[in-house]
C-alpha cells in the first residue's frame, strides 16, 4: 500500500508508522503554510492508495498564543493540501483528515457525529474551519473523504503543552503542601492513546470509510480524577487540588458508528501513567 501523509513526524504520525509497517509512505516534510511546497510534493507523489492529512498545531495554549500561525497551519494548510489534490490530474485518492472532538459544543451526554457543533476554544474553531475547507474541495472535485474527530489523547511522547504532561510537571514541581487552583478540571473527557487512535485509522484505511467518525472509547473520565491519580502516582498526597469553575467542558464520544466498523477502543489510565511516571521517579 502506498500512502501520502502530512504530519508523520508528530506523536500520532510516529504511532501510525509503527502500526502500518508494510506501507510505503510518501511523506511531506515541508511547511504546510507554503502552498507551493504542498502542491509540488503532491504533484510528484505519483500513484497513491490514500492520503492522510495529520499536520496541525494542537495544544490549546500554543494555538491561543499565536492564533495567526495556528490558522495558517490548521486552516490554510488544509486548504493547500486539498487544493493540490483538486488541481492534480487523475482520480483523487481516498483521503483522511484528522479533526478533533473540540469542534463539538460541550454536552454531559455522548456526542454523535450529528451533535451540535460549537467549539469552546480557538483550536476547535480552526479544526472546524479545516473540516469545512476539506468538504468544500471534496464536493467540488468528488473524492472519498473520511474525517476522524479524535477525542482527547495522551502519550509519554507528548510535550508538556498537553494536559497530562503539563499536570505531571505542575504537580511534581509544586512546594510541599501547596494549594493548586486548576481551571477546567471539573470537566470530563473521553481519553485515548495514539496507539488506540491508530487502530481506528487503520480500520478506516482498510475499509475506505467515508464520512465523519468519532474516534473515542465512549467513556468519560473526570479531569479532576486524572489529576488526583497523577498526584498519587507522584506521591504528592500533600497537595490540595482546588478546581476552578472556568473552562469546564464535557466531551464524550458516541462511538456507535465506529463500532459499526468493528472497532472498539478501551483506555487504561493506570497503564498510561505507569509509562509517563515510572515508579522509581515517584516521590
C-alpha positions, 0 to 999 in steps of 0.5 A: 500500500502506498500512502501520502501523509502530512504530519508523520513526524508528530506523536500520532504520525510516529504511532501510525508508522509503527502500526502500518509497517508494510506501507510505503509512505510518501511523506511531506516534510515541508511547511504546510503554510507554503502552498507551493511546497504542498502542491509540488510534493503532491504533484510528484507523489505519483500513484497513491492508495490514500492520503492522510492529512495529520499536520496541525498545531494542537495544544490549546495554549500554543494555538491561543498564543499565536492564533495567526500561525495556528490558522495558517497551519490548521486552516490554510494548510488544509486548504493547500493540501486539498487544493493540490489534490483538486488541481492534480490530474487523475482520480483523487485518492481516498483521503483522511483528515484528522479533526478533533472532538473540540469542534463539538459544543460541550454536552454531559451526554455522548456526542454523535457525529450529528451533535451540535457543533460549537467549539469552546476554544480557538483550536476547535474553531480552526479544526472546524474551519479545516473540516469545512475547507476539506468538504468544500474541495471534496464536493467540488472535485468528488473524492472519498473523504473520511474525517476522524474527530479524535477525542482527547489523547495522551502519550509519554511522547507528548510535550508538556503543552498537553494536559497530562504532561503539563499536570505531571510537571505542575504537580511534581514541581509544586512546594510541599503542601501547596494549594493548586487552583486548576481551571477546567478540571471539573470537566470530563473527557473521553481519553485515548492513546495514539496507539488506540487512535491508530487502530481506528485509522487503520480500520478506516484505511482498510475499509475506505470509510467515508464520512465523519467518525468519532474516534473515542472509547465512549467513556468519560473520565473526570479531569479532576480524577486524572489529576488526583491519580497523577498526584498519587502516582507522584506521591504528592498526597500533600497537595490540595487540588482546588478546581476552578469553575472556568473552562469546564467542558464535557466531551464524550464520544458516541462511538456507535458508528465506529463500532459499526466498523468493528472497532472498539477502543478501551483506555487504561489510565493506570497503564498510561501513567505507569509509562509517563511516571515510572515508579522509581521517579515517584516521590 
